[in-house]
Amino acid sequence: MNAKQHGILLLSLALWPVAAGTPTTPAAAPVRPTPYRGAYYKNGQIHVNVFGTPEGKPLTHGHWDFKPSWSRTGDLLVFFRRLKDDPVVTRWITAICVIRTDGTGFRQLTDGTHTDFNPTWTRDGSNTPIWNRKNPETGGFIVMAGRADGHPGEEVAWSDPRHHTWAYSCLEDGRVLVQCLHPAQGWGYYLMTPGRGGARPRFQRIECDLARKGILDRVSISPSETKVCFEFQRGFKYRDAGRTLYVADFDKNRPAITHPRPFANAEGAPRWFAYPRWTPDEKAIVYHASPSLYLYSLEDGTTRKVSTDDRADYRYPHCERTPK
């Protein structure tokens, strides 16, 4: 990837998706309860709910709270709170926060002076929250880690601040699936072994033919760590509306992403299809096609709507105990 393409991809982080046009969506049908509980954004507030049922009281209110991720063990959510808005998303000022799924135990982990985005959890049993922090000197991002019971200022960097690294999803063995502009290996997707205690992080490039044709984004590893789901955009000129959602095989030992198969918006309709996330049993994937939530079944290839309020803006669905 050349410098121009790199600049386009970094610019992608500065753009906020907007729904546009008329999409192709599943045929209208009554919304039915699902077997799955999860967390999601509705009109700027975090909800925990059974997908396909009406919401009760939100966990958070009075703020703009984004992108919850549920810890693998324990009923904890990590999310980010927008403290300062800006038309350019990478100028937002945010704080990483944790809350129990019953609405108690709210805790702010960062001091609210940074641009911190898209938190999730490790899967190694430690329930370590990780997220991506903008480096104001380079414009790239750094993978950060903290503690669920931590305090602002205790977070540490897991990647080298001198080059851009963006974390997506974690493995049980502690490695993190990242997008990285590596100084020696170049732009691509990697499994990163975090640098701890002053050690340098290690990177294993992920083989993926599709990545040569465009952008993979919001990648999520399945609970069995044998599959991934993600957004794909053909070409490197960034746009958010019109992406296709894919599921693919994943080999964490090789490592490689192979046999990609589209499951939503294969035709590229100009709508914001985004944030595919696994169900705990790995039988389905929940995602948003703005402004609603949908569930895709891998067993029979069917898709159905699972949000109930047609007047609301739903985003960032995430299943119980299934960190992205």
C-alpha positions in Angstrom: 0.0 0.0 0.0 1.4 3.4 -1.0 1.3 6.6 1.1 -1.8 7.9 -0.8 -3.8 4.8 0.0 -2.6 4.9 3.6 -3.9 8.5 3.8 -7.2 7.4 2.5 -7.5 4.7 5.1 -6.6 7.0 7.9 -9.1 9.5 6.6 -11.7 6.7 6.9 -11.4 6.9 10.7 -12.4 10.6 10.5 -15.7 10.0 8.7 -18.9 9.1 10.4 -21.2 6.9 8.4 -24.5 8.3 7.2 -27.4 6.2 5.8 -28.1 7.2 2.2 -30.4 6.0 -0.6 -32.9 3.2 -0.5 -31.4 -0.2 0.5 -32.5 -3.7 -0.3 -33.7 -5.2 3.0 -35.5 -8.3 4.1 -39.2 -8.4 3.4 -41.3 -6.8 6.1 -42.4 -9.3 8.7 -43.6 -9.2 12.3 -40.7 -8.9 14.7 -40.4 -12.0 16.9 -38.3 -12.6 20.0 -35.0 -14.4 19.5 -33.0 -16.7 21.8 -30.3 -14.0 22.1 -29.7 -11.2 24.6 -27.3 -8.4 23.8 -26.4 -4.8 24.2 -26.8 -2.0 21.6 -27.1 1.7 21.0 -30.6 3.2 20.7 -30.8 7.0 20.2 -27.5 7.5 21.9 -28.2 5.4 25.0 -27.0 1.8 25.8 -29.7 -0.9 26.2 -29.5 -4.5 27.3 -32.3 -6.5 25.9 -33.5 -9.7 24.2 -33.3 -9.1 20.5 -36.7 -8.9 18.9 -38.5 -7.6 22.0 -39.3 -4.0 23.0 -36.8 -2.1 25.2 -37.2 -1.3 28.8 -35.2 1.4 30.7 -31.8 2.2 29.2 -28.6 1.5 31.2 -27.3 5.0 30.3 -29.0 8.3 29.7 -28.2 12.0 29.3 -25.1 11.3 27.2 -24.0 10.0 23.8 -22.8 6.5 24.5 -21.4 4.3 21.7 -20.4 0.7 20.8 -20.9 -1.5 23.8 -18.9 -4.8 24.0 -19.9 -7.6 26.5 -17.2 -9.3 28.5 -16.7 -13.0 28.0 -17.1 -13.8 31.7 -19.0 -11.6 34.0 -21.8 -9.2 33.1 -19.7 -6.1 32.2 -20.0 -3.8 29.2 -17.3 -1.5 28.0 -18.2 1.4 25.7 -17.1 4.9 24.8 -18.9 8.2 25.8 -18.6 11.2 23.5 -17.7 14.3 25.6 -17.0 16.7 22.7 -18.6 16.5 19.3 -17.0 17.6 16.0 -18.0 17.1 12.3 -14.7 15.2 12.0 -15.0 12.1 14.1 -11.3 11.9 14.9 -11.6 15.3 16.6 -14.1 13.9 19.1 -13.1 13.8 22.7 -14.3 10.6 24.4 -14.0 8.5 27.6 -13.8 4.8 27.9 -16.4 3.5 30.4 -17.5 0.3 32.1 -20.9 -0.6 33.5 -22.6 -3.8 34.7 -25.3 -5.1 32.5 -27.9 -4.5 35.3 -27.0 -0.8 35.1 -24.9 -0.6 38.3 -21.2 0.0 38.8 -20.6 2.7 36.2 -16.9 3.5 36.0 -14.9 5.9 33.8 -11.5 4.4 32.9 -10.0 7.3 31.0 -9.7 11.0 31.9 -11.8 12.3 28.9 -9.0 14.3 27.3 -8.3 11.8 24.5 -9.9 10.4 21.3 -10.6 6.8 22.5 -12.7 4.6 20.2 -14.2 1.1 19.8 -13.4 -0.8 23.0 -13.7 -4.5 23.5 -12.4 -7.2 25.9 -9.7 -9.8 25.9 -10.8 -13.4 25.8 -8.1 -14.9 28.0 -10.2 -14.8 31.2 -8.7 -11.6 32.5 -11.5 -9.4 31.2 -9.0 -6.7 30.1 -10.7 -3.8 28.3 -8.7 -2.6 25.2 -9.4 0.2 22.8 -7.9 2.5 20.2 -6.5 5.9 21.0 -5.6 8.6 18.5 -2.0 9.7 18.6 -2.2 13.5 18.0 1.4 13.6 16.8 0.9 11.1 14.0 -2.8 11.0 13.3 -2.7 7.2 13.7 -4.0 5.1 16.5 -2.5 3.1 19.4 -4.0 0.0 21.0 -4.5 0.7 24.7 -5.4 -1.5 27.6 -6.7 -0.9 31.1 -8.5 -2.7 33.9 -12.2 -3.1 34.5 -11.6 -1.7 38.0 -9.0 0.8 36.9 -8.6 4.5 37.2 -7.9 7.2 34.6 -4.1 7.4 33.9 -3.5 3.7 34.6 -4.0 2.6 31.0 -1.0 1.4 29.0 -0.1 1.1 25.4 0.0 -2.3 23.8 1.3 -1.2 20.4 4.1 1.1 19.3 2.8 4.8 19.2 5.1 5.5 16.3 2.9 3.6 13.8 -0.8 3.2 13.3 -2.4 0.0 14.8 -6.1 -0.5 15.2 -7.5 -3.4 17.3 -10.6 -5.3 16.2 -11.0 -8.6 18.1 -9.1 -10.9 20.5 -8.1 -14.5 20.7 -8.0 -16.7 23.8 -4.2 -17.0 23.6 -3.9 -13.2 24.0 -3.3 -12.2 20.4 -5.3 -9.3 18.9 -6.5 -9.1 15.4 -5.4 -5.6 14.2 -5.1 -3.4 11.1 -1.6 -2.0 11.1 0.8 0.1 9.1 3.8 -1.9 10.1 7.2 -0.1 9.6 8.8 -3.3 8.2 6.0 -5.5 7.0 3.7 -2.8 5.5 0.0 -2.1 5.6 -2.2 -5.1 6.3 -4.1 -7.2 8.8 -2.1 -9.0 11.6 -2.4 -11.0 14.7 -0.5 -8.9 17.3 1.0 -10.3 20.4 0.8 -7.2 22.7 3.9 -5.6 24.0 3.8 -5.7 27.8 6.3 -4.6 30.3 8.3 -2.7 27.8 8.5 -5.5 25.3 7.9 -4.8 21.6 4.7 -6.3 20.2 5.0 -9.1 17.6 3.0 -9.2 14.4 1.9 -12.1 12.2 0.5 -11.1 8.9 -2.9 -12.6 8.1 -3.2 -14.0 4.6 -6.3 -12.7 2.9 -6.9 -12.4 -0.9 -9.9 -10.2 -0.3 -7.8 -7.6 1.5 -5.9 -7.0 -1.8 -9.2 -5.8 -3.4 -10.4 -3.4 -0.7 -11.0 -2.6 3.0 -12.0 -5.1 5.6 -13.4 -3.3 8.6 -15.0 -4.0 12.0 -13.7 -7.6 11.9 -15.1 -9.9 14.6 -13.7 -13.4 15.5 -16.3 -16.1 16.2 -16.5 -17.8 19.7 -14.8 -21.0 18.3 -12.1 -18.8 16.7 -12.7 -20.6 13.3 -14.6 -17.9 11.5 -14.7 -14.1 11.2 -17.4 -11.7 10.0 -16.7 -8.2 8.8 -17.6 -5.3 6.5 -16.0 -5.2 3.1 -15.6 -2.3 0.7 -14.2 -2.9 -2.7 -11.4 -0.5 -3.5 -9.5 1.9 -1.2 -11.4 5.1 -1.7 -13.2 5.2 1.6 -17.0 5.2 1.9 -19.2 3.7 4.6 -22.6 3.4 3.0 -22.9 0.5 0.5 -20.5 -1.9 2.2 -21.2 -5.7 2.0 -21.1 -7.9 5.1 -19.1 -11.1 4.9 -18.5 -14.3 6.8 -15.3 -16.2 6.2 -13.2 -19.1 7.5 -10.4 -18.2 9.9 -7.2 -20.1 10.6 -5.5 -18.6 13.7 -2.4 -20.8 13.3 -1.6 -20.0 9.7 -3.0 -17.3 10.1 -5.5 -16.7 7.2 -8.9 -15.5 6.3 -10.3 -17.6 3.4 -13.6 -18.5 1.6 -15.3 -15.2 2.2 -19.1 -15.3 1.6 -21.4 -12.3 1.5 -24.5 -12.4 3.6 -25.9 -8.9 3.6 -26.0 -6.2 1.0 -24.2 -8.2 -1.7 -25.6 -5.8 -4.3 -24.0 -2.8 -2.6 -27.1 -0.8 -2.0 -26.3 2.7 -0.6 -27.2 2.1 3.0 -25.1 1.8 6.2 -24.7 -2.0 6.7 -22.3 -2.4 9.6 -21.0 -3.9 12.8 -21.7 -7.6 12.3 -21.3 -9.5 15.6 -21.6 -13.2 16.5 -24.2 -14.9 18.7 -22.7 -17.1 21.5 -23.7 -20.3 19.8 -22.2 -19.1 16.5 -25.4 -19.9 14.6 -26.2 -16.3 13.7 -24.8 -12.8 13.2 -26.5 -9.7 14.4 -25.8 -6.4 12.6 -27.3 -3.0 11.9 -28.6 -1.8 8.6 -29.3 1.8 9.7 -31.6 2.5 11.4 -32.6 -1.0 12.3 -31.1 -4.3 13.7 -31.1 -7.6 11.8 -30.2 -11.2 12.5 -28.7 -13.5 9.9 -28.9 -17.3 10.4 -26.0 -19.2 9.1 -28.0 -22.5 9.1 -30.6 -21.5 6.6 -29.4 -18.2 5.2 -32.4 -16.2 6.3 -32.4 -12.7 7.7 -35.0 -11.0 9.9 -35.4 -7.7 11.6 -34.9 -7.8 15.4 -35.5 -4.1 16.4 -39.0 -3.1 17.4 -39.1 0.7 17.2 -39.3 2.0 13.7 -38.9 5.6 14.9 -35.6 5.0 16.6 -31.9 4.9 15.5 -30.4 1.5 16.4 -26.7 0.8 16.1 -23.8 -1.4 17.3 -25.6 -4.6 18.4 -23.6 -7.0 20.5 -24.4 -10.4 22.0 -24.2 -11.5 25.6 -20.7 -12.7 26.8 -19.4 -12.6 23.2 -16.8 -9.8 23.0 -16.3 -8.6 19.4 
